[in-house]
C-alpha cells in the first residue's frame, strides 16, 4: 500500500488545528500534546508528577509515530532501497523495517544515555535505582522520554497485531517480548521504578540500534557487515546480558536492603516483596527471550564465519524466495544478471528484537 502515512497525518492536522483555536491549558488537547501535572517550581528545573492524563500524551504520540514510521519508510527508505539495488518487495520491506528502527534508536539511544547521566543510576549504578525511592516526580526531559518510549512500543504492538510487518518464525517470541515490554513500562511508571526502567530501556535501545544497522548493512551488501556484526555481538552480550543480569542480581541484594522495604499505598511506597517478585518475573522473562535471540545471533555468526552460509532462520521465506526467484529469472532472460552471489544475504536475519 502506498501513502499510508496520509491518514495519521490528517488526524494529527485535525487535532493540532483544534488546539490552535484555543492554545491554552484550558483546551483538553493541551494534555495530549504537552506534559501534564507540572508541579510548582522554586527556580530549579520544573518537576512533573504522574496521573491518568499521561495516557493521553502516550496516545497522541502513538499517532505521531504511526505517521513518522509510514512516511519515513515509504518516502525516504523505499527509494533508498531501490537505489542500493534491492528489487524484491519482500527485501525492500525488511530493509525499510530495519532502517527505520536504526533511524529511531539513533535518537532515542543517545537520549536515554544523556538522561540516565543526570540521575543516580549513571553508569548503570544499581544502587541508585533504589535510593530515595519512590521516584514520584521527574524533569520534563525524563518524563517525555519515558512516555514517548511507551508510545513507541505501543505503536510497535499495534503494527504487529495489524500484521503491517511480514510474520517471522519467531512470531510467538515477539508477541511475548511485546507483552513483557509493555508490562514493564506500565508497571515501572505507575509504581515509580522509572530509574530501573531507564537503565533497561537504554541497554535494549543501543543494542537494537546495532542490530538494525547490521541488518541494514546486510541488505545493501555492505563490505563492512562482517566486522560490524562482530561489534554488534559484543554490544548485545554486554548490554542485554551482563548489565541486565546485574540489574536482576540487584533484586536480591539492594532492592530489599536500600531504603524502605514495605507496601504502603498511602505514601506510594511500593518497594516490597510483591513488587520484587513481579519485577524479577518480568525481567527474567525478558532475559530468557534475549538468551533465545543470542543463540540465533551466535548461530548465524558461526555459519557465516565458518561455512560462509547465510540463512534467514526467522522469516517465512517461501513468499520471499518466490519473488527473488522470479526476479532472477527475468534478469537471466534479459541478460542483465544471472544468479546473484548470496554469501552475505541474511547474516543478521536470524535475530530477534
N, C-alpha and C positions, 0 to 999 in steps of 0.2 A: 504493500500500500504506500502511496506517495502523499506527502504533505499531511501526515497525521498530526503534525505539530499545530495545525491551524485551530483545531477545537480547543486545546488548552490555552492557546494564545487569545482566542476570542473570549473565553471565560475569564482570563486574567484582565483583559482590557475592560470588560464589563464591571468587574469588581473594583478595579482602580478608578474607573470613571465614576462609579457610585461613591467612592471615597472622596474623590476630588470635589464633589458637590459640597461636602462639609468636612474638610480635612482637619478635624479636631478629635480629641479623645471621646467626645460625646457620640461620634459616629461608631456604630458597633463594628464596622470593618476595620477600625483602627486596631482592634485587638487581634485581627487576623494578620495584619501587615507588620505590626510592631509588637515588641515585647510588652507583656502585662506585668503588673504587681511591682512597679518601681517603688522602692522604699525611700523615706526622707533621707536626704544626703547631708552630711556635715562638712562638705567641701571636698571630700575624697571621691573616688570613683563610685558612682551610684550602684547600689546593690538591688538585686531583684529577687523577690520571693517566687513561690510556685503556687499554681492553682489550676482550676478547670479550664480557664481561658487559654492556657498553654496548648491545649488540644486544637484550638482554632488556629494558632500560629503554625503548628505542625501541618494541619490540613491545607492551609494556603500554600505553604512551601512545597508540599507534595505536588500540587498542581504546577508550581513553578518548575520543579524538577521534571515533571512529565513533559512540559514544553521544551525545557532545555535538552533533555535526552533526545527527543524526536527531532528537534531542529539541528542539533549538532551532528547526530548520526546521519541524517538524510541530506543535509545541505553542505556539510563540510567533510564528513568521513567517507561517505559513499563516493564522491568524486575523487577523494584521496586514494581509496581502494582501487578504483579504476586506473588512476594514474600509475599505481605500482603494479598494474597488470593482473589484479585479482578479478577474474571474469565471472566465475560461477557465483550465482546468487547466494548459495549456501556459505561459501567462504567470505563473501562480502559481508553477510550478516554477522558471522563470527568475528571478523576483523572490526566491524563497527562496534559490536558489544564490548570488545576488549579495549579498543582505543578510547571509547567513551569512559570506561572505568578508569583507565590511566589518566585521562583528562580530569575527571572528578577528583581523584585522590592526589593529583599534582597540587591541588589547592588545599584539600582537607587534611592531608597528611602533615604538611608543614604547619598548618594552623593548629592542629592538635598538639604538636610538639611545642609550639610557642605558648599556647595556653597552659599546657602542663608545666612549663618552665616558670610560670607565675604562681604556682601552687606548691604546697609542701610535698607533693608527690614527685617532683623532679629529683633525680632522674630515675624513675621507677622506684622511688622510695616507698616501700610498702607501709612503713610505719606512719607516713604522712596521710595514708588513706583513712586512718582511724583516729588520729589526733584531732581534738576539737570537734569530734562528732557530737551531734548531727550537723552536716553542712547544708543548712536550710536556705541560704542565700548565696548568690553568685554575681560577679560582674556581668555587664551586658555581653561582652565577647564570649565568655564561658557559656552563659545560658543560651545565647544564639547558636553557638557551635553545637551544643548538646541537642537542642531541639531540631536544628537543621539536619543533623545526622539521623535523628529519629525519622524525619520526613524522608530522607534518602532510603532508609531501609524499609519504611512503609511502602514507598513507591516501588522498590525492588520486589517486595512481596506481591504487590498488585500486578506488576509485569509478569511475574511467574504464574500467578493464578489465572491471568487472562491469556496465557500462552503466547505472549508477544516475542519471546525468545524460543528458538528451537529446543525441544527437550533433549536432555543428555541421559546417559546411562546411570548417572548418579543423581537422578532427579529426587529420589527419596531422601538422600543425604542433604540435598539443597533445601528441601522442604523443612527438614529437621533443623538445619542451620538457621533458616529464617525465623522459625518459631522460637528457637533458643535466643537468637539475637534480639528479636523484638521483646521477648520476656525480660531479658537482661536490661535493655534500655528502659522499658517502662518501670520495672521494679526499682532499678537503681535510682531513677529520677524521683519516683514517688517517695521512696524511703531513705533518700539522702545519701546514697552510696555513690555519688557522682565522681568523687575523687578516684575511686576504684574504676569507675566507668570510663573516665578519660584515658586511663592507662590501658585498659582493654581496647578501647577504640583505636588508640594510636598504634598499638602493636599490630592490629589487623589492617589498619589503613595503609601503613607503609609497606607491609608485606604484600597487600593487594596491589599496590602500585607496581612493585617489581614483578609480580605475577602477570599483570595485564600488559606491561611493557614487553615482557618476554614473549607472550603470545602474539602481540602485535608485530614484533620483530620477526617472528617465525612466519607470519602470514605474508610479509613483504620480502621474505627470503634474505634477510639481512645477514651479512657475513659475521656479525658480532653476536648472533643469537646464542651460540655455544658458550662463550665466556660470560655473557650476561646471565645465562641460565644458571651457571655455576655460582655467580654472585647472589642470584635470587634464592638458591637453595640455602646458602649461608644466612641470609637475612631472614628467611622463613623459619629456620630452626632456632635462630637466636630470639626472634620476637614472639613467634607463635607458640614456641615450646619452652625455651629457657625462661623468658620473662613471665609468661603466663603460668608456668609451674611455680615460679617464685610467688606469684600472687595467690595461687591456690594453697601453697605451703603456709602463707601468712594467715590463712583462715584458721589454722591450728595453733598458731603462736600469738601473733599480735592482735588478731581480731578479738579474742576474748580477754586479752591482758592489757591492751592500751585503751584507756578511757573506760567509761561505764559499760557494763555488760548486763543489760536488763531490758525488758519490754515495758515501755511507759507511753501509752498513747497520748496522754495529756501534754507531755514535754516533747513528743515526737522522737523519743529515744527508741530506736528500732534495732540497735546493735545488740542482738541477743542470740540465744541458742537457735530459735526458729529461723531467723534470717541467716544465721551461719549455715545451717543445713541447706536452705534453699539456694543460697549463693554457691555453696560447694557443688550442689547437684547441677546447676546450670553451667558453671564454669567447667566442671568435669565433663559434661556432655559436649560442650564446645571443644574441649581438648581432645576428646575421642574422635570427633569429626576431623579435627586438624591432623590427628595421627593417621587417620584413614587417607586423607589427602597427601600427607607426607609420603606414605607408601607409594601412592600414584606418582608423586614427584620423583622419588628416587628410582622407581622402576622405569619411568620414561627416560630419565637421565642415563641410566645404565644401558638401556637399549641403544640409545643414540651414541654413547661414548664407546661401547664395546662392540656392538654389532652393526652400527650405522643404520639402525632400524628406527623409524619414527612412525608411531601409530597413535591414532586418536582412540584412547581407551574409554572416553566418556560419551562421545557424540553418537547419536543414532545415524550411522553412516550410510545406510542404503540409499537414501534420497540424495545425499551429498555426493556419493560416489557415482550415482547415476548421472548427475548433472556434469560432473567432471569428465566422465567417460564420453558424454555427448560432446562436450567442448573439444576434447582431444580428437574425436573422430572428425569433427568439422575441420579442425586445424590440419589434420593429416591429409584430408581430401583437397584442401586448398593449397597444400604445400608450404604452409607457413610454419608448421611445427609438427614434430612427432611427439612421442610420449615425453612428458617433462620429467626431469630428474626430481625425485621426491625425497631425497635423503634427509632433508631438514623439515619437511612438512609434517606438522603435528607434534613436534617435540614437546611443546608445552601444553598440548591439548588434553592431556590426561589428568589435569589438575583442577581441583575444585576451588571454591572461594575460601 
